[in-house]
């Protein structure tokens, strides 16, 4: 076995010396080392491409047996991100690095240092590519699992690692190319640490925000959100390290700094969409001058309205009993009385409670707000049982169409500002 190794080395040494002599003859004086390097690199690249091609076929063929997404989701994501190609590159380069001194011995030793640095630089770049593809594989895996909160965390971490990786691999590459120690470069960077922190401020904040959003599960890609600070409302398209893209309902796309998700008020409306309910919160302004006590004739007329008939019978009976114990009960202002705005408020409440388009498990309320110069606001507060925008607007419009017209039956005036031309 030892004799065979010695014979192999002797064979390569003889070819190497013959090649050196031939190149020295055909190359210009003083430039023979350049031609030696070109020939040596050319041969090594050819061997590398051959080995790389063979290893890629072997590794990728092996992964073809694991195409079942349900059984092997991790291997599937690894295959899709082409980590196998990086592994093939790495193995081929390691073999080249261990063989080149055996192939090119003797006369071509002058180029050994240059070739070694080229191989080492190639290894650094291959490792950087492998790291990048590994992060892509993690993201693909969690996308397959549809765990969007973990995808956000992976995005924040992976993009931070990419930036730090570029920084680290750049330092290592410089050390490999020029043959200097990494501590020399890192030591010189200590003086500009503050500048680096300032430059990477948004990156650090984006990283922290991504981790916070993923762990708190307050937001995810696809959520319907509103940001009052920027007057934005739409669906989240992407949450990256530095920017978050939002698709607005007017078909435009807005981009905001990702760290704003941590420092700005965000309204997440996705829960409303997922529960298939949507809030109605809208007011009708009534003219206060149209408010009045209801006379007996008006009460009898309103008793014909089915929704409030029982209510009016009950209230008139209670009021009649109280009137008997009150002096001057012929004066309408003495004692309790029914008002047109009060009876209408009860009517609106019963109308909402009987509307099949209103969610009965959510609060249903008709209330008076603070009086304004425009009149008394009567607010309708309830939830439609359909969160789709078009259907929701139809439900809301139907409710207010009815209430606006029904108010005339109670002799109420809706406030509106008329402009004189």
C-alpha positions as CSV (number, residue, x, y, z in Angstrom):
1,X,0.0,0.0,0.0
2,X,2.8,2.4,0.9
3,X,4.6,1.5,-2.3
4,X,1.5,2.4,-4.3
5,X,1.2,5.8,-2.6
6,X,4.8,6.5,-3.3
7,X,4.3,5.5,-7.0
8,X,1.3,7.8,-7.2
9,X,3.2,10.7,-5.8
10,X,6.1,10.0,-8.1
11,X,3.7,10.0,-11.0
12,X,2.2,13.4,-10.1
13,X,5.6,14.8,-9.3
14,X,6.9,13.8,-12.7
15,X,3.9,15.3,-14.5
16,X,4.2,18.5,-12.4
17,X,7.8,18.9,-13.3
18,X,7.2,18.3,-17.0
19,X,4.3,20.8,-16.9
20,X,6.5,23.4,-15.1
21,X,9.3,23.0,-17.7
22,X,6.8,23.3,-20.6
23,X,5.1,26.5,-19.2
24,X,8.5,28.1,-18.4
25,X,9.5,27.7,-22.1
26,X,6.3,29.2,-23.6
27,X,5.8,32.0,-21.0
28,X,7.4,35.5,-21.2
29,X,10.4,36.0,-19.0
30,X,9.5,36.9,-15.5
31,X,5.8,36.1,-16.0
32,X,6.1,32.3,-15.8
33,X,4.6,32.3,-12.2
34,X,1.5,34.0,-13.6
35,X,1.0,31.2,-16.2
36,X,1.7,28.6,-13.5
37,X,-1.1,30.0,-11.3
38,X,-3.5,30.2,-14.3
39,X,-2.8,26.6,-15.3
40,X,-3.0,25.3,-11.8
41,X,-6.3,27.2,-11.0
42,X,-7.7,26.0,-14.3
43,X,-7.0,22.4,-13.6
44,X,-8.2,22.6,-10.0
45,X,-11.4,24.3,-11.1
46,X,-12.0,21.6,-13.7
47,X,-11.5,18.9,-11.0
48,X,-13.7,20.8,-8.6
49,X,-16.6,21.1,-11.2
50,X,-16.3,17.4,-12.0
51,X,-16.4,16.4,-8.3
52,X,-19.1,18.9,-7.5
53,X,-21.3,17.6,-10.4
54,X,-20.8,14.0,-9.2
55,X,-21.7,14.8,-5.5
56,X,-24.7,16.9,-6.5
57,X,-26.1,14.0,-8.5
58,X,-25.5,11.6,-5.6
59,X,-27.0,13.8,-2.9
60,X,-29.9,15.2,-4.9
61,X,-30.8,11.7,-6.1
62,X,-30.9,10.5,-2.4
63,X,-33.3,13.3,-1.5
64,X,-35.7,12.3,-4.2
65,X,-36.9,9.6,-2.0
66,X,-38.1,12.2,0.6
67,X,-40.6,14.2,-1.5
68,X,-43.5,13.4,0.8
69,X,-44.3,16.7,2.5
70,X,-46.3,15.1,5.2
71,X,-43.8,12.5,6.3
72,X,-40.6,14.5,5.8
73,X,-41.3,18.2,5.9
74,X,-37.9,19.1,7.2
75,X,-36.1,17.2,4.5
76,X,-38.4,18.7,2.0
77,X,-37.6,22.2,3.0
78,X,-33.9,21.4,3.0
79,X,-34.2,20.1,-0.5
80,X,-36.1,23.1,-1.7
81,X,-33.6,25.6,-0.3
82,X,-30.7,23.7,-2.1
83,X,-28.6,23.1,0.9
84,X,-27.6,19.9,-0.8
85,X,-25.8,21.9,-3.5
86,X,-23.8,23.8,-0.8
87,X,-22.9,20.4,0.8
88,X,-21.6,19.2,-2.6
89,X,-19.6,22.4,-3.1
90,X,-18.1,22.1,0.4
91,X,-17.1,18.4,0.0
92,X,-15.6,19.1,-3.5
93,X,-13.6,22.0,-2.1
94,X,-12.3,20.1,0.9
95,X,-11.1,17.3,-1.5
96,X,-9.4,19.9,-3.7
97,X,-7.7,21.5,-0.7
98,X,-6.3,18.1,0.4
99,X,-5.2,17.0,-3.1
100,X,-3.7,20.1,-4.7
101,X,-0.4,19.7,-2.9
102,X,-0.2,16.1,-3.9
103,X,-1.1,16.8,-7.5
104,X,1.2,19.8,-7.9
105,X,4.4,19.1,-6.2
106,X,8.0,20.1,-6.7
107,X,8.5,22.9,-9.1
108,X,5.2,24.6,-8.6
109,X,5.5,25.1,-4.9
110,X,5.9,28.8,-5.4
111,X,2.1,29.1,-6.1
112,X,1.0,26.9,-3.2
113,X,0.2,29.8,-0.8
114,X,-1.9,31.6,-3.3
115,X,-3.9,28.4,-4.2
116,X,-4.4,27.6,-0.5
117,X,-5.8,31.1,0.1
118,X,-8.1,30.7,-2.9
119,X,-9.4,27.4,-1.6
120,X,-9.9,28.7,1.9
121,X,-11.7,31.8,0.5
122,X,-13.9,29.4,-1.5
123,X,-14.7,27.5,1.7
124,X,-15.7,30.7,3.5
125,X,-18.0,31.7,0.6
126,X,-19.6,28.2,0.5
127,X,-20.2,28.2,4.3
128,X,-21.8,31.6,4.0
129,X,-24.1,30.3,1.2
130,X,-24.9,27.3,3.3
131,X,-25.9,29.5,6.2
132,X,-28.1,31.6,4.0
133,X,-29.8,28.5,2.6
134,X,-30.2,27.0,6.0
135,X,-32.1,30.1,7.2
136,X,-34.3,29.8,4.0
137,X,-34.9,26.1,4.9
138,X,-36.1,27.0,8.4
139,X,-38.5,29.7,7.0
140,X,-39.8,27.2,4.4
141,X,-40.4,24.6,7.0
142,X,-42.5,26.9,9.2
143,X,-44.4,28.2,6.1
144,X,-45.3,24.6,5.3
145,X,-46.5,24.2,8.9
146,X,-48.5,27.5,8.5
147,X,-47.0,28.7,11.8
148,X,-46.9,32.4,10.8
149,X,-45.9,33.6,14.2
150,X,-42.8,31.4,14.1
151,X,-42.1,32.5,10.6
152,X,-42.0,36.1,11.8
153,X,-39.5,35.2,14.5
154,X,-37.4,33.2,12.0
155,X,-37.6,36.2,9.6
156,X,-36.3,38.6,12.3
157,X,-33.6,36.2,13.5
158,X,-32.6,35.1,10.0
159,X,-32.2,38.6,8.6
160,X,-30.2,39.7,11.7
161,X,-28.0,36.6,11.3
162,X,-27.6,37.4,7.6
163,X,-26.4,40.9,8.4
164,X,-24.1,39.7,11.1
165,X,-23.0,36.9,8.9
166,X,-22.0,39.3,6.1
167,X,-20.0,41.3,8.6
168,X,-18.3,38.2,10.0
169,X,-17.6,36.5,6.7
170,X,-16.2,39.7,5.3
171,X,-13.7,39.9,8.1
172,X,-12.8,36.2,7.7
173,X,-12.4,36.7,3.9
174,X,-10.1,39.6,4.4
175,X,-8.0,37.5,6.9
176,X,-7.8,34.6,4.4
177,X,-6.9,36.8,1.4
178,X,-4.2,38.8,3.1
179,X,-3.1,36.2,5.7
180,X,-3.7,38.4,8.7
181,X,-5.2,37.6,12.1
182,X,-8.9,38.3,12.7
183,X,-8.2,39.8,16.1
184,X,-6.3,42.6,14.4
185,X,-9.3,43.6,12.4
186,X,-11.8,43.2,15.3
187,X,-9.5,45.1,17.6
188,X,-9.5,48.1,15.2
189,X,-13.3,48.0,15.1
190,X,-13.5,48.7,18.8
191,X,-13.0,52.4,18.2
192,X,-16.1,52.7,15.9
193,X,-18.5,50.6,18.0
194,X,-20.7,53.6,18.6
195,X,-20.9,54.3,14.9
196,X,-21.9,50.6,14.2
197,X,-24.6,50.7,16.8
198,X,-26.0,53.9,15.2
199,X,-25.9,52.4,11.7
200,X,-27.6,49.2,12.9
201,X,-30.2,51.0,15.1
202,X,-33.1,50.1,12.9
203,X,-31.8,46.5,12.5
204,X,-31.6,46.0,16.2
205,X,-35.1,47.5,16.8
206,X,-36.5,45.5,14.0
207,X,-35.0,42.3,15.5
208,X,-36.5,43.1,18.9
209,X,-39.9,43.9,17.4
210,X,-39.9,40.7,15.3
211,X,-39.3,38.6,18.4
212,X,-41.9,40.5,20.5
213,X,-44.6,40.2,17.8
214,X,-43.9,36.5,17.3
215,X,-43.9,35.6,21.0
216,X,-46.9,37.8,21.9
217,X,-48.8,36.5,18.8
218,X,-50.4,39.9,18.4
219,X,-49.9,40.2,14.7
220,X,-49.1,38.0,11.7
221,X,-48.9,38.2,7.9
222,X,-52.4,38.4,6.5
223,X,-53.9,40.2,9.5
224,X,-56.3,43.1,8.9
225,X,-54.9,46.1,10.9
226,X,-55.4,49.8,11.3
227,X,-52.7,52.3,12.2
228,X,-54.3,55.7,13.2
229,X,-50.9,57.4,13.3
230,X,-50.5,57.0,9.5
231,X,-54.2,56.7,8.7
232,X,-53.5,53.2,7.2
233,X,-55.9,50.3,7.2
234,X,-55.3,47.1,5.3
235,X,-53.8,43.6,5.3
236,X,-50.2,42.9,6.3
237,X,-48.3,41.6,3.2
238,X,-44.8,41.1,4.8
239,X,-43.0,41.7,8.1
240,X,-39.3,42.0,7.5
241,X,-36.4,43.2,9.6
242,X,-36.6,46.8,8.6
243,X,-40.0,47.4,6.9
244,X,-43.5,46.1,7.1
245,X,-45.7,46.2,3.9
246,X,-49.4,46.8,4.2
247,X,-51.9,46.4,1.3
248,X,-54.5,49.1,1.7
249,X,-58.1,48.7,0.6
250,X,-57.6,51.2,-2.2
251,X,-55.1,48.8,-3.8
252,X,-52.0,50.9,-2.8
253,X,-49.2,49.5,-0.7
254,X,-47.8,51.3,2.4
255,X,-44.4,50.6,4.0
256,X,-43.7,51.5,7.6
257,X,-40.6,50.8,9.8
258,X,-41.0,47.5,11.6
259,X,-40.2,48.9,15.0
260,X,-43.4,51.0,14.7
261,X,-45.3,47.8,15.4
262,X,-43.8,48.0,18.9
263,X,-44.0,51.8,19.5
264,X,-47.2,52.8,17.7
265,X,-50.9,52.1,18.4
266,X,-52.0,49.2,16.2
267,X,-55.6,48.1,15.8
268,X,-55.8,44.4,14.9
269,X,-59.1,43.9,13.3
270,X,-58.4,40.3,12.3
271,X,-60.2,38.8,15.4
272,X,-63.4,40.6,14.2
273,X,-63.0,39.1,10.7
274,X,-62.3,35.6,12.1
275,X,-65.4,35.7,14.4
276,X,-67.4,36.9,11.4
277,X,-68.8,39.8,13.3
278,X,-68.2,43.5,12.8
279,X,-69.1,46.5,15.0
280,X,-71.7,49.1,14.1
281,X,-71.1,52.3,16.0
282,X,-72.9,55.2,14.4
283,X,-75.1,58.1,15.6
284,X,-78.2,60.0,14.5
285,X,-78.5,63.6,15.5
286,X,-81.9,64.8,16.6
287,X,-83.2,68.4,16.9
288,X,-83.8,69.0,20.6
289,X,-86.7,71.4,19.8
290,X,-88.7,68.4,18.4
291,X,-88.6,66.6,21.8
292,X,-91.9,66.5,23.7
293,X,-94.1,64.7,26.2
294,X,-96.5,62.2,24.5
295,X,-100.2,62.9,24.8
296,X,-102.8,60.1,25.4
297,X,-103.9,60.3,21.8
298,X,-100.3,60.0,20.5
299,X,-99.6,57.1,22.9
300,X,-102.7,55.3,21.6
301,X,-101.5,55.8,18.1
302,X,-98.0,54.4,18.9
303,X,-99.5,51.3,20.6
304,X,-100.3,50.1,17.1
305,X,-96.5,49.5,16.6
306,X,-95.9,45.9,17.5
307,X,-92.4,46.3,18.8
308,X,-93.4,48.8,21.5
309,X,-97.1,47.9,22.1
310,X,-96.5,45.9,25.3
311,X,-94.0,48.5,26.5
312,X,-96.5,51.3,26.1
313,X,-99.3,49.4,27.9
314,X,-97.0,48.6,30.8
315,X,-95.7,52.1,31.1
316,X,-99.0,53.9,30.8
317,X,-100.4,51.6,33.5
318,X,-97.5,52.5,35.9
319,X,-97.8,56.2,35.2
320,X,-101.6,56.1,35.8
321,X,-101.1,54.5,39.2
322,X,-98.5,57.1,40.1
323,X,-100.7,60.0,38.9
324,X,-103.4,59.1,41.4
325,X,-101.1,60.0,44.4
326,X,-99.9,63.3,42.9
327,X,-101.6,66.6,43.3
328,X,-102.5,68.6,40.2
329,X,-102.2,65.5,38.2
330,X,-103.9,67.3,35.4
331,X,-100.6,69.0,34.6
332,X,-98.6,66.8,32.3
333,X,-95.3,67.9,33.7
334,X,-96.2,66.5,37.2
335,X,-94.9,63.0,37.6
336,X,-93.4,60.6,35.1
337,X,-94.3,61.0,31.5
338,X,-93.4,59.3,28.2
339,X,-91.4,61.3,25.7
340,X,-91.1,60.8,22.0
341,X,-87.3,60.5,22.1
342,X,-87.5,58.0,25.0
343,X,-90.0,55.8,23.3
344,X,-88.1,56.0,20.0
345,X,-84.9,54.9,21.8
346,X,-86.8,51.9,23.2
347,X,-88.2,51.2,19.7
348,X,-84.7,51.3,18.1
349,X,-83.4,48.9,20.8
350,X,-86.2,46.4,20.2
351,X,-85.7,46.8,16.4
352,X,-82.0,45.8,16.7
353,X,-82.8,42.9,19.0
354,X,-85.2,41.5,16.4
355,X,-83.0,42.1,13.4
356,X,-81.7,38.7,12.2
357,X,-78.6,40.4,10.8
358,X,-77.5,41.5,14.3
359,X,-75.3,39.2,16.4
360,X,-77.3,38.4,19.6
361,X,-74.3,37.2,21.6
362,X,-72.6,40.6,21.4
363,X,-73.8,43.8,23.1
364,X,-76.8,45.6,21.6
365,X,-77.3,49.2,22.8
366,X,-79.0,52.4,21.8
367,X,-77.7,55.3,24.0
368,X,-77.7,59.1,24.2
369,X,-74.4,60.8,23.9
370,X,-73.4,64.3,25.1
371,X,-75.4,67.1,23.6
372,X,-73.7,69.0,20.9
373,X,-74.5,72.2,19.0
374,X,-75.7,70.0,16.2
375,X,-78.3,68.3,18.5
376,X,-78.6,65.2,20.6
377,X,-76.7,62.2,19.2
378,X,-78.5,58.8,19.6
379,X,-75.8,56.2,19.1
380,X,-76.5,52.7,17.8
381,X,-74.0,50.2,19.1
382,X,-74.2,46.5,18.0
383,X,-72.4,43.9,15.9
384,X,-73.4,42.7,12.4
385,X,-73.2,38.9,12.0
386,X,-71.2,39.3,8.7
387,X,-67.7,40.9,8.6
388,X,-67.5,41.0,4.9
389,X,-67.1,44.7,3.9
390,X,-69.9,44.9,1.2
391,X,-72.4,42.8,3.2
392,X,-71.6,44.8,6.4
393,X,-72.3,48.1,4.7
394,X,-75.6,46.8,3.4
395,X,-76.7,45.7,6.9
396,X,-75.7,49.0,8.5
397,X,-77.4,51.0,5.7
398,X,-80.6,49.0,6.1
399,X,-80.7,49.7,9.8
400,X,-80.2,53.4,9.5
401,X,-82.6,53.7,6.5
402,X,-85.3,52.3,8.7
403,X,-84.5,54.3,11.8
404,X,-84.2,57.6,10.0
405,X,-87.7,57.1,8.4
406,X,-89.3,55.6,11.5
407,X,-88.3,58.6,13.6
408,X,-91.0,60.6,11.7
409,X,-93.7,58.4,13.3
410,X,-92.5,59.8,16.7
411,X,-92.5,63.5,15.4
412,X,-88.7,63.7,15.7
413,X,-86.6,65.9,13.5
414,X,-83.3,64.8,12.2
415,X,-80.6,67.5,12.3
416,X,-79.1,68.6,9.0
417,X,-77.2,71.7,8.0
418,X,-78.6,73.6,5.1
419,X,-76.3,75.8,3.1
420,X,-77.7,79.0,1.5
421,X,-76.5,79.6,-2.0
